C-alpha cells in the first residue's frame, strides 16, 4: 500500500515538474522574442522612419536611425576616438619627458578612458552593422 502511494506521489511530482518546465520554457521563449538582440520594435509614440533596403523600403525606429547614423559603417566615432586617444597619449608622453608627474598621471588616466570609450564605440558599431544586415539595409 505504501509503495503504491509513493509511486503515485512520484508520478504526480514528475507531472507537476513537467508542467512547470513547460511554462518556464514558454516564458523564456516569450522573453527572448521580446528582448532578443534584434527584437527592438518602434514604440507607438516613436515615429518610424523608412529606409531603402536592397529590395524595398524598410521601416525603422528613430532609435535605429540615430544608431545607424552615429555608429554605422562610415561613422566618424571610431576614427575620432582613435585620434583622441592618440592625442591624449602623446600629451602624456610629453608631460613624462618634461618630468611633470601629476600631469603625466592625469593624461594616462584620461588615455585609459578615451581608449575604453573607443572600444565601446567599436562594439556598438559592430552591433549596429549586424542590425543593419538583419534589416537588409546594410551598405557595403
C-alpha positions as protocol buffer text, in pm:
chain_id: "A"
residue {
  index: 1
  type: UNK
  ca { x: 0 y: 0 z: 0 }
}
residue {
  index: 2
  type: UNK
  ca { x: 279 y: 244 z: 92 }
}
residue {
  index: 3
  type: UNK
  ca { x: 471 y: 157 z: -224 }
}
residue {
  index: 4
  type: UNK
  ca { x: 166 y: 241 z: -440 }
}
residue {
  index: 5
  type: UNK
  ca { x: 124 y: 581 z: -267 }
}
residue {
  index: 6
  type: UNK
  ca { x: 493 y: 652 z: -312 }
}
residue {
  index: 7
  type: UNK
  ca { x: 477 y: 569 z: -685 }
}
residue {
  index: 8
  type: UNK
  ca { x: 162 y: 777 z: -727 }
}
residue {
  index: 9
  type: UNK
  ca { x: 329 y: 1070 z: -547 }
}
residue {
  index: 10
  type: UNK
  ca { x: 638 y: 1040 z: -772 }
}
residue {
  index: 11
  type: UNK
  ca { x: 417 y: 1037 z: -1082 }
}
residue {
  index: 12
  type: UNK
  ca { x: 225 y: 1345 z: -958 }
}
residue {
  index: 13
  type: UNK
  ca { x: 551 y: 1528 z: -875 }
}
residue {
  index: 14
  type: UNK
  ca { x: 700 y: 1434 z: -1212 }
}
residue {
  index: 15
  type: UNK
  ca { x: 389 y: 1558 z: -1394 }
}
residue {
  index: 16
  type: UNK
  ca { x: 395 y: 1883 z: -1194 }
}
residue {
  index: 17
  type: UNK
  ca { x: 765 y: 1938 z: -1271 }
}
residue {
  index: 18
  type: UNK
  ca { x: 698 y: 1878 z: -1642 }
}
residue {
  index: 19
  type: UNK
  ca { x: 417 y: 2139 z: -1636 }
}
residue {
  index: 20
  type: UNK
  ca { x: 645 y: 2386 z: -1453 }
}
residue {
  index: 21
  type: UNK
  ca { x: 929 y: 2329 z: -1702 }
}
residue {
  index: 22
  type: UNK
  ca { x: 687 y: 2377 z: -1991 }
}
residue {
  index: 23
  type: UNK
  ca { x: 562 y: 2707 z: -1850 }
}
residue {
  index: 24
  type: UNK
  ca { x: 921 y: 2820 z: -1780 }
}
residue {
  index: 25
  type: UNK
  ca { x: 1016 y: 2737 z: -2140 }
}
residue {
  index: 26
  type: UNK
  ca { x: 722 y: 2937 z: -2274 }
}
residue {
  index: 27
  type: UNK
  ca { x: 813 y: 3234 z: -2052 }
}
residue {
  index: 28
  type: UNK
  ca { x: 1177 y: 3219 z: -2164 }
}
residue {
  index: 29
  type: UNK
  ca { x: 1084 y: 3193 z: -2532 }
}
residue {
  index: 30
  type: UNK
  ca { x: 842 y: 3486 z: -2495 }
}
residue {
  index: 31
  type: UNK
  ca { x: 1115 y: 3689 z: -2323 }
}
residue {
  index: 32
  type: UNK
  ca { x: 1366 y: 3602 z: -2596 }
}
residue {
  index: 33
  type: UNK
  ca { x: 1117 y: 3706 z: -2863 }
}
residue {
  index: 34
  type: UNK
  ca { x: 1054 y: 4032 z: -2677 }
}
residue {
  index: 35
  type: UNK
  ca { x: 1406 y: 4132 z: -2576 }
}
residue {
  index: 36
  type: UNK
  ca { x: 1622 y: 3935 z: -2818 }
}
residue {
  index: 37
  type: UNK
  ca { x: 1916 y: 4110 z: -2984 }
}
residue {
  index: 38
  type: UNK
  ca { x: 1712 y: 4224 z: -3284 }
}
residue {
  index: 39
  type: UNK
  ca { x: 1365 y: 4248 z: -3128 }
}
residue {
  index: 40
  type: UNK
  ca { x: 1356 y: 4626 z: -3073 }
}
residue {
  index: 41
  type: UNK
  ca { x: 1023 y: 4742 z: -3211 }
}
residue {
  index: 42
  type: UNK
  ca { x: 929 y: 5107 z: -3259 }
}
residue {
  index: 43
  type: UNK
  ca { x: 719 y: 5236 z: -2972 }
}
residue {
  index: 44
  type: UNK
  ca { x: 378 y: 5387 z: -3060 }
}
residue {
  index: 45
  type: UNK
  ca { x: 500 y: 5743 z: -2984 }
}
residue {
  index: 46
  type: UNK
  ca { x: 826 y: 5681 z: -3172 }
}
residue {
  index: 47
  type: UNK
  ca { x: 765 y: 5776 z: -3535 }
}
residue {
  index: 48
  type: UNK
  ca { x: 913 y: 5511 z: -3765 }
}
residue {
  index: 49
  type: UNK
  ca { x: 1148 y: 5604 z: -4048 }
}
residue {
  index: 50
  type: UNK
  ca { x: 1157 y: 5449 z: -4394 }
}
residue {
  index: 51
  type: UNK
  ca { x: 1498 y: 5333 z: -4517 }
}
residue {
  index: 52
  type: UNK
  ca { x: 1574 y: 5182 z: -4857 }
}
residue {
  index: 53
  type: UNK
  ca { x: 1692 y: 4822 z: -4844 }
}
residue {
  index: 54
  type: UNK
  ca { x: 1812 y: 4608 z: -5131 }
}
residue {
  index: 55
  type: UNK
  ca { x: 1459 y: 4527 z: -5248 }
}
residue {
  index: 56
  type: UNK
  ca { x: 1211 y: 4754 z: -5068 }
}
residue {
  index: 57
  type: UNK
  ca { x: 1159 y: 5030 z: -4815 }
}
residue {
  index: 58
  type: UNK
  ca { x: 1211 y: 4911 z: -4456 }
}
residue {
  index: 59
  type: UNK
  ca { x: 1056 y: 5081 z: -4156 }
}
residue {
  index: 60
  type: UNK
  ca { x: 1299 y: 5151 z: -3869 }
}
residue {
  index: 61
  type: UNK
  ca { x: 1258 y: 5332 z: -3539 }
}
residue {
  index: 62
  type: UNK
  ca { x: 1406 y: 5673 z: -3458 }
}
residue {
  index: 63
  type: UNK
  ca { x: 1650 y: 5500 z: -3220 }
}
residue {
  index: 64
  type: UNK
  ca { x: 1771 y: 5274 z: -3504 }
}
residue {
  index: 65
  type: UNK
  ca { x: 1810 y: 5580 z: -3730 }
}
residue {
  index: 66
  type: UNK
  ca { x: 2023 y: 5761 z: -3472 }
}
residue {
  index: 67
  type: UNK
  ca { x: 2233 y: 5448 z: -3406 }
}
residue {
  index: 68
  type: UNK
  ca { x: 2278 y: 5388 z: -3782 }
}
residue {
  index: 69
  type: UNK
  ca { x: 2395 y: 5747 z: -3834 }
}
residue {
  index: 70
  type: UNK
  ca { x: 2619 y: 5755 z: -3525 }
}
residue {
  index: 71
  type: UNK
  ca { x: 2772 y: 5405 z: -3536 }
}
residue {
  index: 72
  type: UNK
  ca { x: 2716 y: 5286 z: -3892 }
}
residue {
  index: 73
  type: UNK
  ca { x: 2990 y: 5175 z: -4130 }
}
residue {
  index: 74
  type: UNK
  ca { x: 3100 y: 5527 z: -4233 }
}
residue {
  index: 75
  type: UNK
  ca { x: 3074 y: 5676 z: -3884 }
}
residue {
  index: 76
  type: UNK
  ca { x: 3326 y: 5931 z: -3756 }
}
residue {
  index: 77
  type: UNK
  ca { x: 3303 y: 5800 z: -3397 }
}
residue {
  index: 78
  type: UNK
  ca { x: 3574 y: 5531 z: -3419 }
}
residue {
  index: 79
  type: UNK
  ca { x: 3836 y: 5736 z: -3610 }
}
residue {
  index: 80
  type: UNK
  ca { x: 3759 y: 6026 z: -3374 }
}
residue {
  index: 81
  type: UNK
  ca { x: 3812 y: 5803 z: -3070 }
}
residue {
  index: 82
  type: UNK
  ca { x: 4139 y: 5668 z: -3207 }
}
residue {
  index: 83
  type: UNK
  ca { x: 4259 y: 6025 z: -3281 }
}
residue {
  index: 84
  type: UNK
  ca { x: 4155 y: 6144 z: -2935 }
}
residue {
  index: 85
  type: UNK
  ca { x: 4335 y: 5851 z: -2770 }
}
residue {
  index: 86
  type: UNK
  ca { x: 4648 y: 5928 z: -2972 }
}
residue {
  index: 87
  type: UNK
  ca { x: 4642 y: 6297 z: -2878 }
}
residue {
  index: 88
  type: UNK
  ca { x: 4598 y: 6217 z: -2507 }
}
residue {
  index: 89
  type: UNK
  ca { x: 4873 y: 5954 z: -2523 }
}
residue {
  index: 90
  type: UNK
  ca { x: 5118 y: 6196 z: -2690 }
}
residue {
  index: 91
  type: UNK
  ca { x: 5031 y: 6467 z: -2438 }
}
residue {
  index: 92
  type: UNK
  ca { x: 5102 y: 6222 z: -2157 }
}
residue {
  index: 93
  type: UNK
  ca { x: 5437 y: 6129 z: -2311 }
}
residue {
  index: 94
  type: UNK
  ca { x: 5532 y: 6498 z: -2345 }
}
residue {
  index: 95
  type: UNK
  ca { x: 5446 y: 6558 z: -1979 }
}
residue {
  index: 96
  type: UNK
  ca { x: 5655 y: 6250 z: -1890 }
}
residue {
  index: 97
  type: UNK
  ca { x: 5951 y: 6394 z: -2085 }
}
residue {
  index: 98
  type: UNK
  ca { x: 5906 y: 6729 z: -1906 }
}
residue {
  index: 99
  type: UNK
  ca { x: 5908 y: 6539 z: -1573 }
}
residue {
  index: 100
  type: UNK
  ca { x: 5560 y: 6662 z: -1478 }
}
residue {
  index: 101
  type: UNK
  ca { x: 5442 y: 6356 z: -1285 }
}
residue {
  index: 102
  type: UNK
  ca { x: 5096 y: 6490 z: -1189 }
}
residue {
  index: 103
  type: UNK
  ca { x: 5005 y: 6587 z: -1547 }
}
residue {
  index: 104
  type: UNK
  ca { x: 5151 y: 6262 z: -1681 }
}
residue {
  index: 105
  type: UNK
  ca { x: 4940 y: 6059 z: -1439 }
}
residue {
  index: 106
  type: UNK
  ca { x: 4625 y: 6252 z: -1535 }
}
residue {
  index: 107
  type: UNK
  ca { x: 4693 y: 6205 z: -1906 }
}
residue {
  index: 108
  type: UNK
  ca { x: 4745 y: 5831 z: -1865 }
}
residue {
  index: 109
  type: UNK
  ca { x: 4416 y: 5802 z: -1676 }
}
residue {
  index: 110
  type: UNK
  ca { x: 4243 y: 6004 z: -1947 }
}
residue {
  index: 111
  type: UNK
  ca { x: 4404 y: 5779 z: -2210 }
}
residue {
  index: 112
  type: UNK
  ca { x: 4250 y: 5473 z: -2044 }
}
residue {
  index: 113
  type: UNK
  ca { x: 3908 y: 5645 z: -2052 }
}
residue {
  index: 114
  type: UNK
  ca { x: 3936 y: 5750 z: -2419 }
}
residue {
  index: 115
  type: UNK
  ca { x: 4064 y: 5407 z: -2518 }
}
residue {
  index: 116
  type: UNK
  ca { x: 3775 y: 5240 z: -2334 }
}
residue {
  index: 117
  type: UNK
  ca { x: 3523 y: 5473 z: -2499 }
}
residue {
  index: 118
  type: UNK
  ca { x: 3674 y: 5389 z: -2840 }
}
residue {
  index: 119
  type: UNK
  ca { x: 3643 y: 5016 z: -2773 }
}
residue {
  index: 120
  type: UNK
  ca { x: 3279 y: 5064 z: -2666 }
}
residue {
  index: 121
  type: UNK
  ca { x: 3219 y: 5259 z: -2990 }
}
residue {
  index: 122
  type: UNK
  ca { x: 3374 y: 4973 z: -3190 }
}
residue {
  index: 123
  type: UNK
  ca { x: 3144 y: 4719 z: -3023 }
}
residue {
  index: 124
  type: UNK
  ca { x: 2842 y: 4946 z: -3082 }
}
residue {
  index: 125
  type: UNK
  ca { x: 2943 y: 4978 z: -3447 }
}
residue {
  index: 126
  type: UNK
  ca { x: 2960 y: 4601 z: -3486 }
}
residue {
  index: 127
  type: UNK
  ca { x: 2621 y: 4565 z: -3320 }
}
residue {
  index: 128
  type: UNK
  ca { x: 2467 y: 4835 z: -3543 }
}
residue {
  index: 129
  type: UNK
  ca { x: 2613 y: 4680 z: -3860 }
}
residue {
  index: 130
  type: UNK
  ca { x: 2467 y: 4341 z: -3762 }
}
residue {
  index: 131
  type: UNK
  ca { x: 2131 y: 4508 z: -3702 }
}
residue {
  index: 132
  type: UNK
  ca { x: 2154 y: 4674 z: -4046 }
}
residue {
  index: 133
  type: UNK
  ca { x: 2233 y: 4337 z: -4208 }
}
residue {
  index: 134
  type: UNK
  ca { x: 1940 y: 4180 z: -4024 }
}
residue {
  index: 135
  type: UNK
  ca { x: 1705 y: 4450 z: -4156 }
}
residue {
  index: 136
  type: UNK
  ca { x: 1858 y: 4431 z: -4505 }
}
residue {
  index: 137
  type: UNK
  ca { x: 1972 y: 4794 z: -4509 }
}
residue {
  index: 138
  type: UNK
  ca { x: 2348 y: 4736 z: -4479 }
}
residue {
  index: 139
  type: UNK
  ca { x: 2553 y: 4924 z: -4739 }
}
residue {
  index: 140
  type: UNK
  ca { x: 2889 y: 4776 z: -4840 }
}
